[in-house]
Amino acid sequence: MVTLRSGTVTTPYSKEQEERVAALLREKKEKMEKRELIRQAKMLALLEEQEAKKRQMEEEMERWKKEQEEKMAAIQAEEEEEKEVEEEEERPLERRGGGGSTSKEAEIAERAQEWDAHLKLGED
């Protein structure tokens, strides 16, 4: 639209053309808004999918941690059980070994007394 010095307004387009252009602009704006809404919906769906995967991975990690803790507990229990079995096996050996060591000690003491007696008598 152009305003002349005389105050007359001239428009290069007819009313029909202006209405058509306005309708085209409106449609273009609506399409852009629709595209933007679709883009936002896709982004939201992607974010929701990422959150779901994140939760799933966290749950899997928790399950894995629990499994590892259970395995470690089982290993520790097994080690403790083996240790107890070894201690029980060693106790009878100590009793047997203790009896044998006292006889050795008695034998050593007896020989020491013999040597002492021989030395007192002057024998080698």
N, C-alpha and C positions, 0 to 999 in steps of 0.2 A: 504494500500500500504506500502510496506516495501523496504527500500533501503539497499542493502548488502554492505559489505566493498569493494567488488570488483566493486561497482558502478552499479551492476545489480539491476533493480527494479522488484520486484515481487508483484503481486496483488493477494490476496486470492480469488477475484471474477472475473468472466469473464465480458466482455463488456456488454453483455446482462443483466447480473445480476445487474451491476452498473446502467444501464439505467432504469431497472425496479425499483430499489430502489430509484433512482432520481425521477422517475415518481410518486412513492408512496409518497415520501416526498413532492413533489409539490402538489399532491392531498390533502395531509394532511394539508399543509399550506393553500391551497385554502379553504378547509372546515373550518379551524379555522378562517380565515378572514371572510368567509360567516357567521359563527356563531357570530362573533364579530359584524358584520354589523347588523345582526338580533337583537342581544342584544341591540345595540345602538338604533335601530329603535323602539324596545319595550320600552326602557327607555324614548325616545323622546315622544312616544305616551302617556305614563303614565304621563309625565310632562305636556303635553298639556291637558290631561284630568283633571289633578289636577288644572291647571290654569283656565280651563273652569268652574269647580266646584267652585273655589274660586271667580271668577267673578259673578257666579250665586248667591252665598251666599251673596256677597257684595250688589248685586242688591236687593235681598230679604231684607237685613238689611236696605237698604235705603228706600224701600217701607214701611217696618215696622215702621221706624222712622217717615216717613211722616204721616202714619196713626195715630201714637201716638200724633204727633204734632197737627194734625187736631182734634183728640179727645180732647186734652187739650184745644185747641182754642175754641171748641164747649162748653166745660164745663165752661170755663172762660166767654164766652159770655152769657151762661145761668145764671151763677152766677150774672153777672152784671145786666142782665135783671131782675132777681129776686130781686136784691138789689134796683133797680130803682122802681119796683112795690111796694116793702115794703116802700120805702121813700114816694111814692105817697100816699100810704094808711095811713102813719103816719101823713102826712100834715093835712088832715081833722081832725084827732084826736087831733092834737095840737091846731087847731082852736077851736074845741069843748071844749077841756080840758082847754084851755086858758080862755074861757068865764066862765067856771065853777069855775076856781080858783079865778077869780076876784070877783065873788059873795061871795065865801068863805072868801076871804080876807076882803071884805066889812062887812060881818057878824061878823068876828073876831074883826075888828076895832070897830064896833057898840057895841059889848059886852064889849070891853075894855073901851069904853067911859061910858057905863052904870056902870061898876064896879068903874071906877074913880069917877063918879058922886055919887054913893052910899058911897064910902069911904069918900068923902068930906062931905057928910051929916052925916057920922058916922054910917051908916048901914053896916051890913055884907053882 
